[in-house]
Structure formats: structure tokens, C-alpha cells
Amino acid sequence: MEDKFRGMGVAMVTPFNEDHQIDWKSLKALTEFLIANKTNYLVVQGTTGETPTLSKSEKRELLSFIQEVNQERIPVVLGMGGYDTRELENELRSWNFEGIDAILSVTPYYNKPNQKGIYHHYKKVAEASPVPIIMYNVPSRTGVNMDWKTTLKLANDFDNIIAVKEASGDMIQIMNIVQNRPENFLVISGDDAITLPILSSGGDGVISVIGNAFPEEFSDMVKHALAGNIDNARMAHYSLLQIIQAIFEEGNPAGIKEILANKNICSPYLRLPLVQVSKKLSEKLRTLMDEFSLVI
């Protein structure tokens, strides 16, 4: 099971038309593009997918559509999280998990639980979920950090908690998890810019944003790093680093959608409260893409 999630997963954007309805044609094109270009698994309805702006019916329709296009060619991970543990438990017990290989579940946000609260939240998730769980630690969004000791306690206590997506940016914390984790527990980067350092420290892969637009290139970087070919991995890392930094300057997924629009994969439209990038950033991204095309 764990081998499914080594390598590069892509946190998929949700393409919208100008009227802010889901653009199914572009979603199909994006899904096919990712599968054809070395993506190891798809992550549906994560932060990059603008999930908070999707209705319950849209979420179900979106997942079913991607599964139909994918035809089980690569694994699918579904984002399922929240700050009401009881409501999440009920959702886990009622959802149809056919064709879903794992869930990505973010630490509770907004109400800022302490470490004991985080532990017991994931305990309930583990008891309710019929599929493996990838925990997601992203304190810049949730307002609270899951300490490495809490991560390790959960990893040791529940067999179906198989991984953590670490987006704390704290390399000391991440290395403590890598060093002390149980066998087969995966440490997955949640930050494209520090994926190479995490892999070099013993991490297992990434759930990527930049992979939406450059799946083959970023997947190759990950594979080189996992194989110990650090020189090749470093070259690939630095070739994309400025683009990776730029796409987050005005928020995610505004930057990556602008690049996807430049590549004619989908339009740059977002749902409020998110808005498209400024003209200045749009021009910067186009320049960086032109420079990148000269070095690959």
C-alpha cells in the first residue's frame, strides 16, 4: 500500500469557466495530462482544488468525473478534513469509498486544538475511515502545528495512518519524524520548494502544486532524489525553483492556474474570495516559463 504513495502526487486544481462553473473539458484534459506525464497519484479536493468553494454535490460529481477519466490507471487520494470531528466521522462512515485509495486529512483548523486534541481528532478519523489516511500538517493555513511527537504517536498507534504530508517548513521537525518513524510510515513533502531537502533527509515524495503544470519535470526530480542521484535532482530542482516561488506570491492556486492558462490546459479563473494574479505577476510568470523552456 505505502508504495502507491512514494514519488509525486499532484494536488489537482479545479478548472472553472468564466462563469465560475466547473470546466469539465479542461478537467479531463488536465487529468489526462497528469497521467501521461509521470504523476504517481492524483490528489482530489485538496487546498489547491479550491475545495471550500465547492458544494457537496459538486464534490461528488468532481470525484466521479476524475475517477471515470482515470480508469484506475493511477491511485486517487481524496481530501477529507474539517474542524468538527464528529461531522467528519459521520462523513467518513457514509461516503462511498469505491475507487479511492486513501484520504488526505488536514489537521483541524480555525479552532486551534492543542496536541491532545489533534491526537484524539485523528484517533476518531482512524477508527472511522475504511481507507488509509495521510495526515496533513500545514500550520500556515490551520493556525496550529502538529508536533513531531504527536505525528509519531499517531503513526505508531494506528496501522491505517500510513503517512504525513508535512508542510510546516520546519526541517528539524521533519527530520525528527523521518528518523523516528515506524517502518513503512511515509513522510511526504507538502512544500514544493523544500521537497529536495526533505527527500535528501529520507523523505518519500511530495504532494505537489507545481506538478499540475510540470508533472514530468518535477516527477523526474523526485525520482532522481529517491534513487540517490542528487546531482541530477539538484539540477531539476533549481531549474524550477524560481517558478515554484513565484506561483505562491499572490496565493495558491492563483499562480499555478495562471501557468496552466499559459500552457492552454485550463483558464485562470478562480472562485471568490480568491482572485486572479496581477498583471505584474502574470508577466513575471510568463518570463520565467520562457527562461525555463530554454534550459530543458
N, C-alpha and C positions, 0 to 999 in steps of 0.2 A: 504493500500500500504506500509506504513512505516514498518509494522510488518514483511514484507518479508525480511527486511534487518537488523533486530535485530539478534544478535548471531554471528556466524562465517561464513564469506565469505572467499573463498580461491582464491588468485591471482595465477592462474594456470601457471606453466611452459609450454613451448613449447618443447616437446621432439624432438631431432634430431638424425638421424643415423650418422654413422662415416663419411659419405659423406656430412653431414650437410644439408640433406633434411629432411623434417618433417617426423617423425616416427609415422605413423598413428596407428599402432598396439599398441605402448606404450601410445599414447594419449588416445586411447579407454580404455586401462587398467587403466590409471590414473583417467579418468573421472568416471569410474565405482567404483574405489576405494574410491574416494571422496564422491560420492553419498551414498555409502553403509556405510560410517563411519561418519555420523552426520554433514556433511557440510550443512549449511543452504542455501548458494547460491554460484554460480560459477562466478568468475571474469575473463573474457577472454580478452586477448590482453592488459594487463597492463604492467608495467615495468618488472615484473618477467617473463613475456612471451616473452621477447626479441623483443617486437613489432617493434622497429626501424629497425630491420634487416629483417622484413617480407615484401614481396611485396604486392601490393594491391590485386592481385589475391589470394595469399596465405592467406591473412587476411580473405577474404570472404569464402574461402574453409575451413579454420580452424574453423571459427564460425559455418558454416553449419554442419560440421562434429560433433562438440561438441553438437549442438542442436539435431542432429539426434540420438546420443548416449543417451543424457539426456532424450529425450521424455517428456519434460516439468515436470519432476519429482521434480526439484527444480528450483528456479529462475536463470536467466542468466543476468549478468551485462557486458556490452561491454565497453572497454576503447576507448574513442574518445576525443582527445585533440590536442592541437597544439599551435604554436606561431603566426599563421596567422589567425586572427579572421574571416576574410571574407572567406578564404578557408574552415575553419571548418564549418561555416554557410552553405556553399554550400553542403558540405558533409552530414550534418545533414538533409538537405532538400531533398537529393537524395537517401539516404540509405533506404533499406528495413528493417524496424524495427519489422517485424513479429517474435514473439518468444523472443524478447528482453524486459526485464522487467525494465531496467534503463541503463543509461550510467554513466561511471566514467570519469570525465573530469578534467584533470590536469590544474593547473594554467599555463599561458603562460611562457615558458622557454626561455632562451638564451637572448632575447631582454629586459628582466628585466623591465616590466612596473611598474609604481607606483600604489598606491591603487586605484586611479580614473580609471586608465587603466584596472586594474584587474576587477573592478566592471563592467565597460562597456563591457568588453570581455564576462563575464558571463551573462550579460543582453542580449547580442546577442545570446548566446547559449540557454538561457531560451526561447527566442522568437522563435528560430528555431527548438528546439527539440520537437518531438512528444511524448517522453517518459520522465519519471522523471530523474532528474540529481543529482548525488552525486559529489560534488566538491572534488578536491584532492589537498591538500596543502602539498607540500614536498620541502621546500626551499633548502635542501641539494642537490637536483637534479636540481631544476629550477633556483636557484640563487636569488630568491625573496620570501619573506614571505607574505602570505595573512593575514593581521592583523585581530584580532578577531572582531573588529568593522565592517570591510568590510564583513566578513563572516555573521555577524548578519544582516547587512543591506540587503544583498542578500537573506538571509533566510526569512526576513520579506516582501521583495518586490515581490518575485516570488514564487507562490504556487508550481510550478513544480521543484523547487530546494529543495529537501527533506532531504539532509544530507551533511555532510562534512567528508571526510576521512582526519584525522589530523595526519600528520607525521612531524610536526615541532619539536617535542620533548620538547616543551615549555609547562610545566604543568600549569603555570599561565594563559597563553593564552587559553589553552584548557578548564580550569575551568571557565574562563570568558564566553566562548561560552556556556558551559553547564548551567551555572547559568542564563544567559540572553536570551537563545534561545526561539523562539516561540514554541507553542505546536506542538508536533509531529515531530519536526525537530531533526534528529538523529546526534549524534556525534560518529563517528566510528574511532577506533584506526587504524593508519597506521603503527604502530611500535609494533611488537610482544612483545618486551622486556618490554614495559610500558603499555601493554594492561590492566593488572590488576589494576595499579593505575588509569588509565582512567576510567575503569568500576567502581571502588570504588568511584570515584568522580561523578558518574552519567552518564557515557557514555553508549553506547548502543550495542557495539560489536566491531568487528575487521575485517579488510580485511587482511588476514594472508598469510605469506610466509611459516612459519614452518608447517602450516596446510596441505601443499602438502604431507608431509611425516608422520605427526602425527595428522591427522584430528580428530579422536575420542578423543584423549587425550586433544588437545587444545580446541576443542569444549566443552568438559566437564568442563574445567577450566572456559570458558566464561559463560556457563550456571550456574555453581555454583555461580559465582560472581554476575550475574544478579539476581539470586534468593536470594542473601544476605548470602549465605553460604561461608563466607570469609575464614574460616579455610581450607575448602576443596579446594577452589580456590587457596589459597596460596600454599598448598602442591603441586598441579598440576603445578603451575607457577614455583616454584623453581626446580621441577624435570626436567623441560625443559629449564631453563634459560641459562645454560652453552652451550647447543646445539644451542639455538637461537643466542647467542652472537657469537659463532664460525662460523655459516654459513655465516655471513656477513664480516668476517675478510679479505677475498680476493674478495669481491664483490658479488653482487646478480645478477643472480641466480646460480653462480658457486657452492656456498656452498650447497644450497638445492638440486641441481642436483646430487652432489656427494652423498648425503644421499639417494636420490631416487635410485641411481645406487646400493648402498649397500643393499637396500631393494628389488632390482630386479624389480623395477617399470619402470624405463627408464634408458637410458645411460647418462653419464655425459657430453656429447658433447654440445658445445656452438658455436654460430657464432661470428666471429671476428667483433668488436675488443675485445670481451670477450674471455677468455681462461679458461681452467680447473684449479682447485685448485692445489697447490703444493703438493708434496708427504708428506711434513710435516703436512699440514692441513688435508690431506686425512687420515693420520694415527690418528691424533687428533680426527677427527670426528668419526672414527670407534671406538676408545676407549670410547668416550662419549656415543655413541649408545649402546655399550656393558654395560656400567655402568647404563644407563637408563633402559635397559632390566632387570636389577637385582632388580630395585626398584618398577616396576609397577606390 
